[in-house]
Amino acid sequence: MKLLRKFFYLTAVTAAFFFFGSLENVKAQDSSMDWRGTVDDVIQIRIRNRNARIQHISGREYFDSNYNFNGRAGRQGSQARVDKRDGRGRVQVIQQPNRRNNWTTVIQISDTKGGPDRYRFTVYWD
């Protein structure tokens, strides 16, 4: 009987270890958003929950952007960072998510060279 209890206990502990260990890895991967689109001069992308809204600041406006979330955008205690893959200008986080801005992350793309360029980047929330 004692041997059977030990077996169930070890099985439960092992299963919990693998389950919760895997859950941490999934959480780390789930906090990202891929974005692509054409930018001519300056735009801002306001990200909240699973929505990304473009605010046109200057230059020609393009309507070809798309985005894909892997999980939810950042919440309490998370910090956003950007990994630019394509585009000649600057892509930067200008506002981190916090309680005062209703957990909104703001990314700004500045392409001051003449003409439009295609951009692709990923935002990660740590």
C-alpha positions in Angstrom: 0.0 0.0 0.0 2.8 2.4 0.9 4.6 1.6 -2.4 1.4 2.4 -4.3 1.0 5.8 -2.5 4.7 6.7 -3.3 4.2 5.8 -6.9 1.1 8.0 -7.3 2.8 10.8 -5.4 5.9 10.7 -7.6 3.7 10.4 -10.7 1.7 13.5 -9.7 4.9 15.5 -8.9 6.5 14.5 -12.2 3.4 15.4 -14.1 3.1 18.8 -12.4 6.7 19.5 -13.1 6.4 18.8 -16.8 3.0 20.6 -17.1 4.1 23.8 -15.3 7.5 23.8 -16.9 5.8 23.7 -20.3 3.3 26.3 -19.3 6.1 28.8 -18.5 7.6 28.3 -21.9 4.2 28.8 -23.6 3.7 32.0 -21.6 7.1 33.4 -22.7 6.3 32.7 -26.4 2.7 33.9 -26.2 3.5 37.6 -25.6 4.3 38.8 -29.1 2.9 40.5 -32.2 4.1 40.4 -35.8 3.4 43.5 -37.9 4.0 44.3 -41.6 3.1 47.2 -43.7 4.2 50.2 -45.9 5.3 53.4 -44.2 6.0 56.8 -45.7 7.4 59.2 -43.1 5.8 58.6 -39.6 3.1 56.4 -38.1 2.3 55.2 -34.6 0.8 51.8 -33.8 -1.3 51.6 -30.6 -1.5 48.1 -29.3 -4.0 47.0 -26.6 -5.2 43.5 -25.8 -5.3 41.8 -29.3 -5.9 45.0 -31.3 -3.4 47.2 -33.2 -4.6 50.5 -34.5 -2.5 52.7 -36.8 -2.4 56.5 -36.2 -1.1 58.3 -39.3 1.2 61.2 -38.3 2.7 62.4 -41.6 3.5 61.3 -45.1 1.3 59.3 -47.5 -1.1 56.9 -45.9 -1.1 53.2 -46.8 -3.7 50.6 -46.0 -1.8 47.4 -46.5 -0.7 46.6 -43.0 -1.5 43.4 -41.2 -0.6 42.0 -37.8 -0.8 38.7 -36.0 -0.8 38.1 -32.2 0.7 35.2 -30.5 -1.2 35.6 -27.2 -2.1 38.9 -25.6 -0.3 42.2 -25.6 1.5 43.3 -22.5 -0.2 43.8 -19.2 0.8 44.6 -15.6 4.6 44.6 -15.1 5.5 43.8 -18.8 8.0 45.7 -20.9 7.7 45.9 -24.6 10.7 45.6 -27.0 10.9 45.6 -30.8 12.8 43.4 -33.1 12.9 45.1 -36.6 13.3 42.7 -39.5 12.7 44.9 -42.6 12.6 48.7 -43.2 15.2 51.4 -43.5 14.0 53.8 -40.8 13.6 53.6 -37.0 11.1 51.4 -35.2 10.9 52.1 -31.5 8.7 51.7 -28.4 7.6 55.2 -27.4 5.1 54.2 -24.7 5.2 51.1 -22.4 1.9 49.6 -21.2 0.9 50.8 -17.7 -2.3 51.4 -15.7 -2.4 55.1 -16.7 -2.6 54.4 -20.4 -4.9 51.4 -20.0 -2.2 48.9 -20.8 -1.5 50.3 -24.3 1.9 49.9 -26.0 2.8 52.5 -28.6 5.3 51.8 -31.4 6.5 54.6 -33.7 8.0 54.0 -37.1 10.0 57.0 -38.5 11.0 56.7 -42.2 12.3 60.2 -43.1 14.0 59.2 -46.3 12.1 60.0 -49.4 9.3 57.6 -50.5 7.7 54.6 -48.8 9.3 51.4 -47.6 8.0 48.0 -46.4 8.4 47.3 -42.7 8.3 44.1 -40.7 8.9 43.7 -37.0 7.9 41.8 -33.9 6.9 43.3 -30.6 7.7 41.1 -27.5 6.4 41.7 -24.0 8.7 40.4 -21.2 
